[in-house]
């Protein structure tokens, strides 16, 4: 887990899975891959294996150790629904999210059909939980728009879109069943330019549909130069759901013990 994330719409990250594979143009300049590959071959580093897929069971229980509530981006360095991650392991991730329900979890995927099919087989307690937000990445019309349809068919209390990197005008969007939209341009070396008109179209459609809109960044090689203002203001809207107060350390330890596959951490953070 990493507290104080530099990602504008979250507070922390949790990565029980590391590494991924590229499947669409949106993956071309993957920030996670760029970061991970810097450490390939560094003995003992979490990304010693670079961006190769790696399950990290030792990370599963981390949200239960956090005594202060967070918004948590789940698998910021991976995709839970890629090939190579079993349904059994994905189920454990969801069990932890259900048990550590004082946090809000923000989970993104480009494998929208697998997430839909997986969620359809979860107990209703998972899919009705307002602290578990399921989302899809949307970068263009060809690959991104079909994911929105799959997300709409996904049983979840909160569904959201991460329209980043936005690579073209998406046209008219069907925002029925969508609870939040994030928009951002690509950043880093080779960043592809995002046009203002593309962003304004999405913002206006969100406004008309009553969907909270979050503008993350313009992007660019050095994203700080262009900032994150849109027509002179920032957009930091969220669904009207806040993290709950954390329970006591004793209660958190009880919840760990209640996980049939888990074991109680040696120490939990004090209140």
N, C-alpha and C positions, 0 to 999 in steps of 0.2 A: 504494500500500500504506500502511496505517496500523498502526504498532506500538503495543502497549499498549492494545488495544481495551477499551472499557467494557462490551462484551458479555461476560457472566460466563463463558461456556463456550468462549471462544476467546482466542487471544493476539494475533491480528493480522487485518486484513482486506485483501482484494485485489479490486480492481474494474476488470477489463478491459471491463466493460459498466456504463453508468450509465443510470438511468431505467427506468421500468416503467409498466404500466397496471393498473388495478384490475379484478379479475375475480370476487371473492367478498366476502362480508361481513367476512372477516378482513382485507381490505385497507382498510377504511373509514378508519382512523386511522393510516395507514402512516407510521412514523417516518422512513423514508428520504425519502418525498415531502416531509414537513414540513421536514426539514433542507434538502433540495435547493432547494426553492422559495424559501427565504430569500435565495438568491443569484442568482435569475433576473435577468439583465440586468446583473450585475456584471462589467465587462470583465476578461477574463483569469482569472476564477475557474473552477475545475474544473466547477462547476455553474452557469455562466453561462446555460446553456440550461434551467435548472430541472431538472425530473424527466422531460424528454423523453428518449426512447431515444437513446443515443449509444454507439457502439463505440469503444473506446480502444486501438488496436493498440499504442501506445507503452507501455502498461502490461503487455503480455503477458509479457515476460521478467523482470518484477520478482522473482518467487520465486527465480530462479536467481542473483540478486545477493545474497541474504541468506545470510550465513555462519553464522548461528545458527538452529537448528531452531525452528520455530513450529507451533502449531496455527493454521491459516489459514481463516477464513470466506470462501469464494469468492463474490463478488458480493453483499456485504452490502447494497449499494445498488441491487440489480437482480435479475433472474431470467434466467439464461443461456438458458432454454428458451422464452422468450416469442417471439411473432411479431416478425419484424424482425431476429432474430439467426440468421444462416445456420448450417447444419450445418458448413460449412467453418470458420467462426470458432469455433464451439463445439469443433470438433476440435482447433484450435490451443490452446485452453485446456487440453484434456485432455493434449495432447502436452507442454505445459509442466509439468503436474502429474506426469506420468510421468518427465520428465527431472529435475525438482527433487524427488527422492523422499526427501529428508531431512526434509521437512515433512509434516505431516498436513493434508489438505484436507477441509473440511466444506462441502459444497455442498447448498443447499436450493432447492426449487422448489415452486410451486403448479401447475405444468404437468407433472403426474406422467406422463401418458401419452406426452407427447413425450420426456421423459427416458428412459422405458422403451424406446421405439422407437429412440431415438438410441443408447442403450447397447447394445442388442441387435446393433448393427452395428459396434461397436468391437472391435478385436483383443482376445483374451482377456487379454493382458498388462495392459491397462487395467482390465478388470473384475475381475481377480483381485488387483489391487494393494491391500494392506491399508492403505496410507496415503491412499487416495482413498475418502472416505465420502460416500455419496449419501443425501440425505434429502428428506422432504416436510413441508410445513406442514400441520397439522391443527387447524382452529379449531372445527369443529362436525360434526354427523353427516352433513348433506346433502352438503357439499362436501369435508370432510376425510376421512371414513372411506373413500370410494372411492379416495382417493390412496394409502392404506395398501395396498390390494389391488394397485394398479398398481406400487407400490414393491416389493412382495413378488415380482413378476414381473420386476423389473429386475435384470439381471446386475450384481452388485456384491459386493465382499468384505465391506463394512460398510454396513448400511442403518440409518437413524435417523429418528426423528420429532421435529419441533419443534412441540409442542402449545402454540402461542402465537400470538395470544391465545386462550386457552381460553374459549369463549363459552357452553358448555352442558355438561351431563353427557353424556359420550360412551357410557356404557353399557359392555357387554362388548366388549373389544377382542381382536382376533386378533393376537397378538404373535409368531406363528410367523415366523421369518426376519428379525425385527427385532433389532438389536444394541444400541440405545441409545434412550432416550426423554428429551427435555427438556420440561418443563412451565413455563409462565409466564403471568401475567396481563398484560392490556393496560396500557400506561402513557401518560402525557401527557394533554393536553386532551381531554375527552370520553371518557376511558377507561371501558370497560364492566367491571362488577364480576365477579370470579371467585369462586365459592363453594368453601369448604374441602372439602366433600364430593366435589366433582368431582375435586379434586386427589388426595385420599386414595384414591379408587377407582382412579385410574391408578397411583399409587404401589404399592398393594397388588397390583394385577395384574402390575406389573413384578417385584415381589418373588417372586410365585408362579411367574413364567415365567423367573426368573433373568436379567432384562434390567436393565442399569445404568440408574439413574434420577437425573436432574439437575433439581433445582427451582431455576429461575432467579430468580423474583420473584413477589410478590403483585401488583405493579403499582399503578395508581392515578394520579391527576393528578401527584402527586409520589411516585415509587415508593420513595424512600429512607425514607419515613415508615412503610411497612408492612414493608420489609425482605424477606428471603428465607428466613426460618426457617419450617419446617413442623413443628408440634407440638413446638416447642422445640429443633429441630436443623436444620442445613443438610444438603442432599443434593447432593454434588458427584461423583457416580459417572460414570465413563467406560468405554468398552470398553478392555480391557487391551492397548492398543497404544500405544507411545510413539514420538515422533519419533526418527529416527536422527541420529547426528553428521553434520554437513555435510562434504562433501569439500573439498579444497584449492581455492583460487581458480583454479589451473591446470585442474583437473578440471572445475570449474563452467564455465569458459570453453570447454572442449572440448565440453561438452554443449550449450551455446548454439550453437556452430558446427555441431553435428550436426543441428540443426533446419533442415530444408531451406528454410524460409521466414524463418528468423531471421538475425540478425547479431550478432556478439559485442559486448557492452556495452563502452564505452570503459574502464570500470573496474569491478572487482568488489571487494566488501568483503574486507579482509584477515582472516586467521584470528584 
